[in-house]
């Protein structure tokens, strides 16, 4: 790795300016492109820009919930398998081309396998706290100011975007201070009084609301927010729209956005909400800060569903590309950071049954998320309460490819599926079926048949999992733009806050 100093930036920039100008950041590489050369050009260009100014006016902070190095590289390998015809080359995500790479430790004050509430709190406040706690110190009493709150006081416009419910742990850490992430209604009240300028993505959960308490939508309206859930209205947002909560059309209270693999053409995506956020947050005088979460990378990791996890990561990268497009227009004023909060699932590239081989192209046979397939199985069970594996093999082959010529099932695979089907049908309640005691250990609380299908497909592709929970693996930080060099190296997740606070001069 080359380390650029103030004394050699200028000469390096001059020597490579032609090459740098040929590379618009985020453009997908051709098969013949030398990725190292492209990355070198970005490094030189950004170093030159960063020497001019150290205070970013426009900040995009992207967080892939549950995303670490393996999730990112799995998405790259999957795209490589589809685009490079089996050649062992990396098909890079746009943010992996950023010039600065860091690595952060994720432990909280109680565990090396932390949760999203404590890690998001650390990232946005610079302090450690307990798993499950939002915006409070380790004593569960001290109220911690978040970076978005401090930037709002300094005149920045603030946008919060998430594919999951907007009072879920990661988005909530930007505005809430609560002893439990599960106090959704109380957290939603803080969302309404945050005075942030733009919320978008999932709906809110009203869990914990008493019958005589107003709904969170009405509380948002009382606090000056316009709530939109019509696609045309949302796409027409602009800087004069005022405070806005743009809910993805079709979502009910408590709903997250659909998985990318289940996306219906024409529906709004994370990219749309980022693009609209840029319009709403237009603020030439003081700039903006946007906190953007892809929350269902984590959910797919919990379910050990590799194809769904990969599709969420690719969709996340497409949203980052929208910020890159903005950066290309404002390169000397913009900072983009991409990171994760923790790793989920203990995902590995390679596992026991495939040895040194991988076949990620096999994942393309999967047509829907585990979540949608659960609904398919529920419909089948409603009509045929006790189906045989033979009865449902056609729908398995149709949606996972298992049993076709490319994905033959071994006797052991069939035994696993038959066992999982029994456990699915009887849901752990059949007195004649022994050993339901390991249900959660074996299936993580997910529908046994569906999670067994994803496991078998993942194994044949060469993807392994060690957990249905979070793990303690460090996560990467990618940065580009004004002050990006500050995010290189290895450090604690709390330092993300301190580095941004120093760059923006917040108190």
Buried (B, 14 or more C-beta within 10 A) or exposed (E): EEEBEEEEBEEBBEEBBEBBEEBEBBBEBEEEBEBEEBBBBBBBBBBBBBBEBBEBBBBBBBBBBBBBBBBBBBBBBBBBBBEBEEEEBBBBBBBBBBBBBBBBBBBBBBBEBBBBBBBBBBBBBBBBBBBBBBBBBBEEEEEBBBBBBBBBEEEBBBBBBBBBBBBBBBBBBBBBBBBBBBBBBBBBBBBBEBBBBBBBBBBBBBBBBEEEEEBBBEBBBEBEBBBBBEBEBBBEBEBEBEBBBBBBBBBEBBBBBBBBBBBEEEBBBBBBBBBBBBBBBBBEEEBBBBBBBBBBBBBBBBBBBBBBBBBBBBBBBBBBBBBBBBBEEBBBBBBBBBBBBBBBBBBBBEBEEBEEEBBBBBBEBBBBBBBBBBEBBEEBBEEEEEBEBEEBBEBBBBBBBBBEEEBEBEEEBBEBBBBBBBBBBBEEEEEEEEEBEEBEEBBBEBBBBBBBBBBBBBBBBBBBBEBBBBBBBBBBBBBBBBBBBBBBEEBBBBBBBBBBBBBBEBE
